Each structure stands twice: as C-alpha cells, then as structure tokens.
Amino acid sequence: MRVNLILWLVIPLLLCLNYTALGQRQLLVVRGDKVIQRFKVGDSFRSKWFDSKIEHWGLITDINEFEIITSQDTIPTKEIRKVLVKGPPLAKKIGINLVKIGAFYFLIDQFNSAVIQHNPSIDDSVWKTSAVLVGAGLPLLLFKRNWKRVGRSYRLKSVGPDSRLYVSE
C-alpha cells in the first residue's frame, strides 16, 4: 500500500521535470571575456556566410559543437562571417538621446517663458543649442542594424552545461 502511494506521488513529479532543458547547448557571441549575445534553442538567428552576401535566418532547433541547426538550414559555425545581435548600435542610442535632449531643452524653456514668466518668447541661445543637438542626433539615427563580424575580436562559442559561461534559466 505504501509503495503504491509513493509511486503515485513520485512518478508524476518526475514526469513534470524537463530533463532535456538541462542539457541544451548555447551559442555565444564573445568579445574577450564578455558575452555579447546568447542564443538558445528557439531563438531567431540571422547570419551571413563567407560564400554569399545573402542574409540567412531561422529559428534555432539544435546547437552542436561545430554546427547550428535552424528551421531553414544547417550552418557550420566556421562558415559564419557575420551575426546579427539584438539591440541598436551605440551610435543610434547616442542619436536618440541627443534628439530627446534637444527637444526637451527647447520645450522646457518655452514652458518656463510662457507659463512661469508670462512672457512667451523664443530665446536665441536656447533654440540654437536645441537645433544643434537635434541636428547632431538626426544623422546618427540612420545607422543600420548591429552586425558583428566573426573573426579576431568577436568569436562564436558553443557551450554546454559544464562550462562557466553557461547560464541556465
């Protein structure tokens, strides 16, 4: 009686555990000792290969030590020339902040002169400074996506659960 009760309690608990998630490999884009991007099974992966200039993409279904299997193709890691990492490039982030600062600077001065001082006017030094900040930020918004070239500074590493770079969920 006790054995049956224990089996009825233990077996469902064991079936609920997902052992396959414990052993999945991760693909890392590494620069020096810093991990730039981490790809896991189910993530979208975009890359450019050495033999073509076409952008290849797909959902990662499996990561082996020397290849990545996506929903579209099997990619050997030595054939990857560029990898698209998430997030905008640094220049685009700076451009967004410059445009915001320039616009807020002008709006705060207009609010101050119209509401607080009851003298709605445009100060020359304020609008010139604001125009310079917005003008410097707008070209920086045109930067393209964040491609990282695999080579000297950026490396692709396939790590398993036994690595110090592996991060479990």
C-alpha positions as CSV (number, residue, x, y, z in Angstrom):
1,M,0.0,0.0,0.0
2,R,2.8,2.4,0.9
3,V,4.8,1.6,-2.1
4,N,1.9,2.3,-4.4
5,L,1.2,5.6,-2.7
6,I,4.9,6.6,-3.1
7,L,4.9,5.6,-6.7
8,W,1.7,7.6,-7.4
9,L,3.3,10.7,-5.8
10,V,6.9,10.4,-7.2
11,I,6.2,9.4,-10.8
12,P,4.1,12.5,-11.7
13,L,6.8,14.7,-10.2
14,L,9.5,13.0,-12.3
15,L,7.4,13.4,-15.4
16,C,7.0,17.1,-14.8
17,L,10.7,17.7,-14.8
18,N,12.1,18.7,-18.1
19,Y,15.5,17.0,-18.3
20,T,16.1,18.0,-21.9
21,A,16.3,21.7,-21.0
22,L,19.1,20.9,-18.5
23,G,21.5,19.7,-21.2
24,Q,20.9,22.1,-24.1
25,R,23.9,23.9,-25.5
26,Q,24.0,27.6,-26.0
27,L,25.7,29.6,-28.8
28,L,27.6,32.7,-27.5
29,V,29.0,35.7,-29.3
30,V,32.0,36.6,-27.2
31,R,34.4,39.5,-27.3
32,G,37.3,38.9,-25.0
33,D,35.8,37.6,-21.7
34,K,32.5,39.4,-22.2
35,V,29.4,37.7,-23.6
36,I,27.8,40.0,-26.2
37,Q,24.8,37.8,-27.2
38,R,23.5,34.4,-26.0
39,F,21.5,32.2,-28.4
40,K,19.4,29.3,-27.1
41,V,17.1,26.7,-28.8
42,G,14.0,28.6,-30.1
43,D,15.8,31.9,-30.6
44,S,15.8,33.7,-34.0
45,F,19.3,33.5,-35.6
46,R,20.4,35.8,-38.5
47,S,23.8,35.4,-40.1
48,K,25.8,36.0,-43.3
49,W,28.1,33.3,-44.6
50,F,31.5,33.5,-46.2
51,D,30.4,32.2,-49.6
52,S,27.4,34.5,-50.1
53,K,26.2,38.0,-49.2
54,I,22.6,36.9,-48.6
55,E,21.2,37.1,-45.1
56,H,20.3,33.7,-43.7
57,W,17.8,33.4,-40.9
58,G,15.8,30.7,-39.0
59,L,14.8,29.6,-35.6
60,I,17.4,27.5,-33.8
61,T,16.3,23.9,-33.3
62,D,19.6,22.5,-32.1
63,I,23.1,23.6,-31.3
64,N,26.0,21.2,-31.7
65,E,29.7,21.8,-31.0
66,F,30.5,22.7,-34.7
67,E,27.1,23.5,-36.3
68,I,23.8,25.2,-35.7
69,I,20.7,23.6,-36.9
70,T,17.9,26.1,-37.7
71,S,14.5,25.7,-39.2
72,Q,15.8,26.7,-42.6
73,D,19.3,25.1,-42.8
74,T,22.2,23.5,-41.1
75,I,25.0,26.0,-40.6
76,P,28.6,25.1,-39.8
77,T,30.0,27.7,-37.3
78,K,33.2,28.0,-39.3
79,E,31.2,29.3,-42.3
80,I,29.6,32.2,-40.4
81,R,31.0,35.6,-41.4
82,K,28.6,37.9,-39.5
83,V,26.0,37.6,-36.8
84,L,23.1,40.0,-36.1
85,V,22.9,40.7,-32.4
86,K,19.9,42.3,-30.7
87,G,19.7,46.0,-29.8
88,P,20.5,49.1,-31.7
89,P,24.2,50.1,-32.3
90,L,25.8,52.6,-29.9
91,A,25.7,55.5,-32.4
92,K,21.9,55.1,-32.8
93,K,21.5,55.2,-29.0
94,I,23.5,58.4,-28.8
95,G,21.5,59.9,-31.6
96,I,18.2,59.1,-29.9
97,N,19.4,60.7,-26.7
98,L,20.7,63.8,-28.5
99,V,17.3,64.4,-30.2
100,K,15.4,63.9,-27.0
101,I,17.7,66.3,-25.0
102,G,17.4,68.9,-27.7
103,A,13.6,68.7,-27.9
104,F,13.2,68.7,-24.1
105,Y,15.5,71.6,-23.7
106,F,13.5,73.7,-26.1
107,L,10.2,72.6,-24.6
108,I,11.2,73.3,-21.0
109,D,12.4,76.8,-22.0
110,Q,9.1,77.5,-23.8
111,F,7.2,76.3,-20.8
112,N,9.3,78.4,-18.5
113,S,8.9,81.6,-20.5
114,A,5.2,81.1,-21.3
115,V,3.8,79.8,-18.0
116,I,6.1,80.9,-15.3
117,Q,7.4,84.3,-16.6
118,H,4.2,85.1,-18.6
119,N,6.4,86.4,-21.5
120,P,6.1,83.9,-24.4
121,S,9.3,84.5,-26.5
122,I,11.9,82.3,-28.1
123,D,15.4,82.9,-26.7
124,D,18.1,82.8,-29.4
125,S,20.7,80.8,-27.4
126,V,18.1,78.2,-26.4
127,W,16.8,77.4,-29.9
128,K,20.3,77.5,-31.4
129,T,21.5,75.0,-28.8
130,S,18.4,72.9,-29.3
131,A,18.8,72.9,-33.1
132,V,22.4,71.9,-32.8
133,L,21.6,68.9,-30.5
134,V,18.7,67.7,-32.8
135,G,20.8,68.3,-35.9
136,A,23.7,66.3,-34.5
137,G,21.4,63.5,-33.4
138,L,19.3,63.0,-36.6
139,P,22.2,61.6,-38.8
140,L,23.1,59.2,-36.0
141,L,19.6,57.7,-36.2
142,L,20.4,56.4,-39.7
143,F,22.8,53.7,-38.5
144,K,22.0,50.2,-39.6
145,R,21.4,47.0,-37.6
146,N,24.0,45.7,-35.3
147,W,26.0,43.1,-37.3
148,K,29.1,41.7,-35.6
149,R,31.9,40.3,-37.8
150,V,33.2,36.9,-36.6
151,G,36.9,36.9,-36.6
152,R,39.6,38.5,-34.4
153,S,37.5,40.4,-31.8
154,Y,34.2,38.5,-31.9
155,R,34.1,34.8,-31.6
156,L,31.3,32.2,-31.7
157,K,31.4,29.6,-28.8
158,S,29.1,26.7,-28.3
159,V,29.0,25.9,-24.6
160,G,27.3,23.2,-22.6
161,P,26.1,22.9,-19.1
162,D,29.6,22.1,-17.8
163,S,31.1,25.5,-19.0
164,R,31.5,28.5,-16.7
165,L,29.8,30.7,-19.4
166,Y,26.7,28.6,-19.5
167,V,23.6,30.3,-17.9
168,S,20.6,28.2,-17.0
169,E,17.1,29.7,-17.0
